[in-house]
Amino acid sequence: MTLAITISVGVPLLILLVMLVFGLYSNRSIGWVALCLLWGVLGNFLADQLNTYLFKQGVEKDALVIFLTPIIHQVIVSLGVFFVLQRERSDNLIEGAVFGWAAGLGFAVLDSIYLIRATPKIEIENLLAHSFSTTLVYATAAAITGLVMTQFYFRHRANRAAILLSGLGAAIGYNVLYNWLVQSELDVVVPVIYGIGGLTLMSLYITGQLRTILIQLGIQKKRADGLLDIVIPIGVNLASEKNFQKLLESMLVEAKNFCNADAGTLYLKRNGALEFAVLRNDSLKIAMGGTSGNEVTLPPVKLYDGEGKPNMHNIAAYAALTGEIINIEDAYENREFDFSGTREFDQRTGYVSSSFLTIPLKDSEDKVQGVLQLLNALDDDKKTIIPFDSNLQQLMNSFSSLASAALEGYIQEQKLRNEIRELRIEIDHVKRDKQVAEITDSAYFKELQFKAQQMKAKGNNIAPSDMGS
């Protein structure tokens, strides 16, 4: 019995030790792994108590063992992993899988102990095979749950609920089939092969996810390098560009190209509203404002209503009022903002306005001077509309700072020009008054004035000396 318990407990612990040696989790997360292991033991105990109760209520034992137990297991695993992820604030897929794996090992430990108690005379070879296969299957199924919980909680996607349900379904189905194989009393090698096969598939899935992450990191690095290629030229233009409309247009076009967006709009904040400064849409071939020669005919977006209440329903107004960057994955699914005007535009033109990235442009005093809005991010083939990558937001902060500097420089330049113009007008008035005074006080002007009076007096037969009386 002692040997059997040692094997049942030792195999899972040995696997955890090997995982630690290979760096699948760090010393920092040992405590969380141990907690998940104990959580798995507790979960199996609760599942066993529930099964006992249901069995007494007349539920068939096979239905409990094959179907209900895996469901209970994965629900408990998901709750445990969710708790750890929330406290650890980790978005690492590997860590999510490890936390789930540890909970699965806890299930396997108690399951093997229950088996020993039920059949104390079980052969050592069968015990080893059962312990090994149970450990692999329970841990692999729980690791799948850990993976999808990580994606559900940290990957803010529109389909994250579907990811969670499909992942839980796969984990439960994998466990159900294993229980059926065990209950069918097939050769002990079959469950072992099944466990190894499941572990292999999950390893391939994790490898694929890591490859995707590495590709994304490469893309982000390329984008970061590309941002420098954009920022430096625009920074040079900022100091030398005399045509501000051209500079605004360049900023919008470069931001649109950098984010691979199909359309974009640059607003300027004036008189309690956002006025359209530049508008571009590649699919509809629309170009307004900037150097296009086409005046923007769209009405300004009001920041406040007639009662002075802030306009929090319009996404651009919200960004201007709060100073927050807003990333909308699908405007047709969003209920936070009012996209009725956008949908009306889509119905009229046949366009589909889906993903939005709205960035406030703040000056050096952190006051919003405008808003940069990009519309419909495209995939690499520029055929499919996708959400804007959340990692772009950090990069676009640098870009928006540059645009804000341009806006602030323009406002200061316009203010200075107005002051110079007013000063010139004042100088011209003073100069004119001085010139008039010099002319009227001159002897020549007084002589001309006297002669004019004489000519006028002759015409009226009045002496010049009487003109002044």
C-alpha positions in Angstrom: 0.0 0.0 0.0 2.8 2.4 0.9 4.5 1.7 -2.4 1.3 2.3 -4.3 0.6 5.6 -2.6 4.2 6.7 -3.2 3.8 5.9 -6.9 0.4 7.7 -7.1 1.7 10.8 -5.4 5.3 10.6 -6.7 4.5 10.6 -10.4 2.7 14.0 -10.4 5.3 15.6 -8.1 8.1 14.2 -10.3 6.5 15.8 -13.3 6.2 19.2 -11.5 9.9 18.9 -10.5 10.9 18.2 -14.1 8.8 21.2 -15.3 10.6 23.4 -12.7 14.0 22.2 -13.9 13.1 23.0 -17.5 11.9 26.5 -16.5 8.3 26.1 -17.3 7.5 28.0 -14.2 9.7 30.1 -11.9 10.5 30.2 -8.2 8.2 33.2 -8.0 5.2 31.1 -9.1 6.0 28.0 -7.0 3.5 29.1 -4.4 0.7 29.5 -7.0 1.5 26.1 -8.5 1.3 24.5 -5.1 -2.0 26.2 -4.5 -3.4 24.9 -7.8 -2.2 21.4 -6.9 -4.0 21.5 -3.6 -7.0 23.1 -5.3 -7.1 20.1 -7.7 -7.0 17.7 -4.7 -9.9 19.6 -3.1 -11.8 19.7 -6.4 -11.6 15.9 -6.8 -12.7 15.4 -3.2 -15.8 17.7 -3.8 -16.5 15.9 -7.1 -16.4 12.5 -5.3 -18.7 13.7 -2.6 -21.2 15.0 -5.2 -21.0 11.7 -7.1 -21.7 9.7 -4.0 -24.7 11.9 -3.2 -26.1 11.6 -6.8 -25.4 7.9 -6.8 -27.6 7.5 -3.7 -30.3 9.5 -5.5 -30.4 6.9 -8.3 -28.0 8.3 -10.9 -26.1 5.6 -12.8 -22.5 5.2 -11.8 -21.2 5.1 -15.3 -22.9 8.3 -16.2 -21.4 9.9 -13.1 -17.8 8.6 -13.7 -17.7 9.1 -17.5 -19.7 12.4 -18.0 -20.3 14.3 -14.9 -16.9 14.1 -13.2 -15.0 15.6 -16.1 -17.4 18.6 -16.2 -17.0 19.2 -12.5 -13.2 18.8 -12.8 -12.9 21.5 -15.6 -15.3 23.9 -13.9 -13.3 23.7 -10.7 -10.0 24.1 -12.7 -11.3 27.2 -14.5 -12.3 28.8 -11.2 -8.9 28.1 -9.7 -6.9 29.3 -12.6 -9.1 32.4 -13.0 -8.4 33.3 -9.3 -4.6 32.8 -9.7 -4.5 34.8 -13.0 -6.4 37.6 -11.4 -4.1 37.8 -8.4 -0.9 37.2 -10.4 -1.9 39.6 -13.2 -0.1 37.3 -15.7 -1.0 37.2 -19.4 1.5 34.4 -20.1 -0.1 31.4 -21.9 2.5 29.0 -20.6 1.8 30.1 -17.0 -1.9 29.6 -17.5 -1.3 26.1 -18.8 1.1 25.3 -15.9 -1.5 26.4 -13.3 -4.1 24.3 -15.0 -1.7 21.4 -15.3 -0.9 21.6 -11.6 -4.6 21.5 -10.7 -5.0 18.4 -13.0 -2.1 16.7 -11.2 -4.0 17.3 -7.9 -7.0 15.6 -9.4 -4.8 12.7 -10.6 -3.2 12.2 -7.1 -6.5 11.8 -5.3 -8.0 9.7 -8.2 -5.1 7.2 -7.9 -5.5 7.0 -4.1 -9.2 6.3 -4.5 -8.3 3.5 -7.0 -5.9 1.9 -4.5 -8.5 2.0 -1.8 -11.1 0.4 -4.0 -8.8 -2.3 -5.4 -5.9 -2.8 -2.9 -4.6 -5.9 -4.7 -4.0 -4.1 -8.0 -0.8 -5.2 -9.7 2.1 -2.8 -9.6 2.4 -2.7 -13.4 -1.3 -1.8 -13.8 -1.0 0.8 -11.0 2.0 2.4 -12.8 0.1 2.4 -16.1 -3.1 3.8 -14.6 -1.2 6.5 -12.5 0.8 7.6 -15.6 -2.1 7.7 -18.0 -4.4 9.4 -15.4 -1.8 12.0 -14.6 -1.3 12.8 -18.3 -4.9 13.0 -19.2 -6.2 14.9 -16.2 -3.2 17.3 -16.3 -3.5 17.8 -20.1 -7.3 18.4 -19.9 -6.8 20.9 -17.1 -3.9 22.6 -19.0 -6.2 23.1 -21.9 -8.6 24.8 -19.5 -5.8 26.9 -18.2 -4.9 28.1 -21.7 -8.4 29.2 -22.6 -8.9 30.9 -19.3 -5.8 32.9 -19.9 -7.1 33.9 -23.3 -10.5 34.6 -21.9 -9.3 36.9 -19.2 -6.5 38.7 -20.8 -7.1 38.5 -24.6 -9.8 41.1 -25.0 -11.4 39.8 -28.1 -14.9 39.9 -29.3 -15.0 36.1 -29.5 -13.4 35.3 -26.1 -16.6 33.7 -24.8 -16.5 31.3 -27.8 -12.8 30.6 -27.1 -13.6 29.7 -23.5 -16.6 27.5 -24.3 -14.8 25.6 -27.1 -11.7 25.1 -24.9 -13.8 23.8 -22.0 -15.6 21.5 -24.4 -12.4 20.1 -25.8 -11.0 19.5 -22.3 -14.2 17.9 -21.1 -14.5 15.7 -24.2 -10.9 14.6 -23.9 -11.4 13.6 -20.3 -14.8 11.9 -21.1 -13.3 9.7 -23.8 -10.5 8.7 -21.4 -13.0 7.7 -18.7 -14.9 5.6 -21.3 -11.7 3.8 -22.3 -10.9 3.0 -18.6 -14.5 1.8 -18.0 -14.3 -0.4 -21.1 -11.6 -2.4 -19.5 -9.3 -2.3 -22.5 -5.6 -3.1 -22.3 -3.8 -0.7 -19.9 -1.6 0.3 -22.8 -4.5 2.0 -24.6 -5.1 4.7 -22.0 -1.4 5.3 -21.8 -1.1 5.9 -25.6 -4.2 8.0 -25.4 -2.6 10.2 -22.7 0.6 10.6 -24.6 -1.3 11.5 -27.8 -3.3 14.2 -26.0 -0.1 15.6 -24.4 1.5 15.7 -27.8 -1.4 17.6 -29.4 -1.5 20.1 -26.6 2.3 20.6 -26.9 1.9 21.3 -30.6 -0.9 23.8 -29.9 1.3 25.6 -27.3 4.2 25.6 -29.8 1.9 27.1 -32.4 0.7 29.8 -30.0 4.3 30.7 -29.0 5.2 30.9 -32.7 2.3 33.3 -33.2 3.5 35.4 -30.2 7.0 35.5 -31.7 5.6 36.6 -35.0 3.6 39.3 -33.3 6.7 40.5 -31.4 8.5 40.7 -34.7 5.7 42.7 -36.2 5.6 45.0 -33.2 9.4 45.5 -33.5 9.0 46.3 -37.2 6.2 48.7 -36.3 8.3 50.4 -33.6 11.2 50.8 -36.1 8.8 52.0 -38.7 7.4 54.6 -36.2 10.9 56.1 -36.0 11.1 56.3 -39.7 7.8 58.3 -39.6 8.5 60.4 -36.5 11.9 61.6 -37.6 10.9 63.0 -41.0 7.7 64.5 -39.6 9.8 66.0 -36.8 12.0 67.7 -39.4 9.0 68.9 -41.4 7.5 70.3 -38.2 10.3 72.8 -37.9 10.3 73.7 -41.6 6.8 73.2 -43.0 5.1 76.5 -43.8 1.8 74.9 -45.0 0.1 73.7 -41.9 -2.7 72.1 -43.9 -0.2 69.9 -45.7 1.4 69.0 -42.4 -1.9 67.9 -40.9 -2.7 65.9 -44.0 0.7 64.2 -43.8 0.1 63.3 -40.1 -3.2 61.6 -40.9 -2.0 59.8 -44.0 1.2 58.5 -42.2 -0.8 57.3 -39.2 -3.3 55.6 -41.5 -0.5 53.9 -43.4 1.3 52.9 -40.2 -1.8 51.2 -38.7 -2.8 49.8 -42.1 -6.1 51.6 -41.8 -8.5 52.1 -44.7 -9.8 55.5 -43.5 -9.1 58.2 -41.1 -10.2 61.6 -39.8 -8.3 64.5 -38.1 -10.5 66.8 -35.9 -9.5 70.2 -34.5 -11.1 71.4 -31.3 -12.7 74.8 -31.8 -15.6 76.7 -30.1 -16.8 73.7 -28.1 -16.9 71.4 -31.0 -14.7 69.1 -33.1 -14.3 70.4 -36.6 -13.2 68.1 -39.5 -9.8 69.2 -40.6 -8.7 66.3 -42.9 -10.7 63.2 -44.0 -9.5 60.3 -46.1 -11.2 57.0 -47.2 -9.3 54.8 -49.6 -12.1 52.4 -50.5 -14.6 55.2 -51.3 -11.9 57.4 -52.8 -12.9 60.3 -50.5 -10.4 63.1 -49.8 -11.5 66.2 -48.0 -9.5 68.9 -46.3 -5.7 69.3 -46.3 -4.3 69.9 -49.7 -7.1 68.0 -51.5 -8.8 71.2 -52.6 -12.1 69.7 -51.4 -13.7 71.5 -48.5 -15.0 69.3 -45.7 -18.8 69.5 -45.8 -19.6 67.5 -42.7 -20.9 69.4 -39.7 -18.8 69.7 -36.5 -19.2 67.2 -33.7 -20.6 69.1 -30.7 -18.9 68.4 -27.4 -21.9 69.6 -25.3 -25.6 69.6 -25.9 -28.0 72.5 -25.6 -28.1 72.1 -21.8 -24.3 72.0 -21.4 -24.1 68.3 -20.8 -21.0 66.5 -22.2 -21.5 64.5 -25.3 -20.3 61.1 -24.1 -22.2 59.1 -26.8 -20.0 60.1 -29.7 -16.7 58.3 -29.7 -14.6 61.3 -31.0 -16.3 63.7 -28.5 -15.7 61.2 -25.7 -12.0 61.0 -26.5 -11.8 64.8 -26.6 -13.6 65.2 -23.3 -11.8 62.4 -21.3 -8.4 62.4 -23.0 -8.7 58.6 -23.4 -7.6 56.4 -26.3 -10.6 54.2 -27.4 -10.2 51.0 -29.4 -13.4 49.6 -30.8 -13.2 46.2 -32.3 -16.6 46.2 -34.0 -18.8 49.2 -34.0 -21.8 47.1 -35.0 -21.4 45.1 -31.7 -20.6 48.1 -29.5 -23.3 49.4 -27.2 -21.3 52.0 -25.3 -21.2 54.7 -28.1 -23.8 55.9 -30.6 -22.8 54.8 -34.1 -26.2 55.5 -35.7 -24.7 58.2 -37.9 -22.0 55.8 -39.0 -24.5 53.1 -39.8 -26.5 55.6 -41.8 -23.4 56.5 -43.8 -22.7 52.8 -44.4 -26.3 52.2 -45.7 -26.0 55.2 -48.0 -22.6 54.3 -49.4 -22.4 50.5 -49.0 -19.3 50.9 -46.8 -18.8 48.8 -43.6 -17.4 50.8 -40.7 -16.2 48.2 -38.2 -13.0 48.9 -36.2 -12.1 52.3 -34.7 -9.0 53.6 -33.1 -9.6 57.1 -31.6 -6.7 59.1 -30.2 -6.9 62.5 -28.4 -4.2 65.0 -29.3 -3.0 66.8 -26.2 -0.8 69.9 -25.9 2.0 70.4 -23.4 -0.5 71.4 -20.7 -2.4 68.1 -21.2 -5.3 69.9 -22.9 -7.0 68.2 -25.9 -6.5 70.2 -29.0 -7.8 67.7 -31.5 -8.6 64.0 -32.2 -7.1 61.6 -34.6 -9.5 58.8 -35.6 -8.5 55.7 -37.7 -11.1 53.4 -39.2 -11.1 49.8 -40.4 -7.7 48.2 -39.8 -6.9 45.7 -42.6 -4.9 42.5 -42.6 -1.7 42.1 -44.5 -3.5 41.4 -47.7 -5.7 44.5 -47.2 -8.8 42.4 -47.9 -10.2 41.7 -44.5 -11.2 44.2 -41.8 -9.7 43.3 -38.4 -9.5 45.0 -35.0 -6.7 47.4 -34.4 -3.9 45.7 -32.5 -4.0 46.9 -28.9 -0.2 47.1 -28.9 -0.5 49.9 -31.5 -2.0 52.2 -28.9 1.3 52.5 -27.0 3.1 53.3 -30.3 0.5 55.7 -31.4 0.9 57.7 -28.2 4.2 58.8 -29.5 2.7 59.7 -32.8 -0.1 61.6 -31.2 2.4 63.6 -29.1 4.1 64.7 -32.3 0.7 65.7 -33.9 -0.1 67.6 -30.7 3.1 69.5 -30.9 2.3 70.5 -34.4 -1.2 71.7 -33.4 0.2 73.6 -30.4 2.9 75.2 -32.6 0.2 76.1 -35.2 -2.0 77.7 -32.5 0.9 79.7 -31.1 2.0 80.7 -34.6 -1.5 81.9 -35.4 -1.7 83.8 -32.1 1.6 85.5 -32.8 0.6 86.4 -36.3 -2.6 88.0 -35.0 -0.7 89.9 -32.4 1.8 91.1 -35.0 -1.1 92.1 -37.3 -2.8 94.1 -34.6 0.5 95.7 -33.7 1.1 96.7 -37.3 -2.4 98.2 -37.5 -1.7 100.2 -34.4 1.6 101.3 -35.7 0.1 102.3 -39.0 -2.5 104.4 -37.2 0.1 106.2 -35.1 2.3 106.8 -38.1 -0.6 108.1 -40.1 -1.7 110.5 -37.3 1.9 111.7 -37.0 2.2 112.3 -40.7 -1.1 114.2 -40.8 0.0 116.4 -37.9 3.3 117.2 -39.5 1.5 118.2 -42.8 -1.1 120.4 -41.1 1.4 122.1 -38.9 3.7 123.0 -41.8 3.9 126.6 -43.1 3.3 125.4 -46.6 0.0 123.7 -45.6 -1.2 126.8 -43.7 -0.4 129.0 -46.7 -2.4 126.6 -48.9 -5.2 126.7 -46.4 -5.2 130.6 -46.5 -5.2 130.7 -50.3 -8.1 128.3 -50.4 -10.0 130.5 -48.1 -9.3 133.5 -50.4 -10.5 131.7 -53.4 -13.7 130.7 -51.6 -14.2 134.2 -50.4 -13.9 135.7 -53.9 -16.5 133.3 -55.1 -18.9 134.4 -52.3 -17.8 138.1 -52.3 -16.6 137.9 -48.7 -13.3 139.2 -47.4 -10.8 136.6 -46.3 -10.7 138.3 -42.9 -14.4 137.7 -42.4 -14.1 133.9 -43.1 -13.0 133.2 -39.6 -15.8 135.1 -37.9 
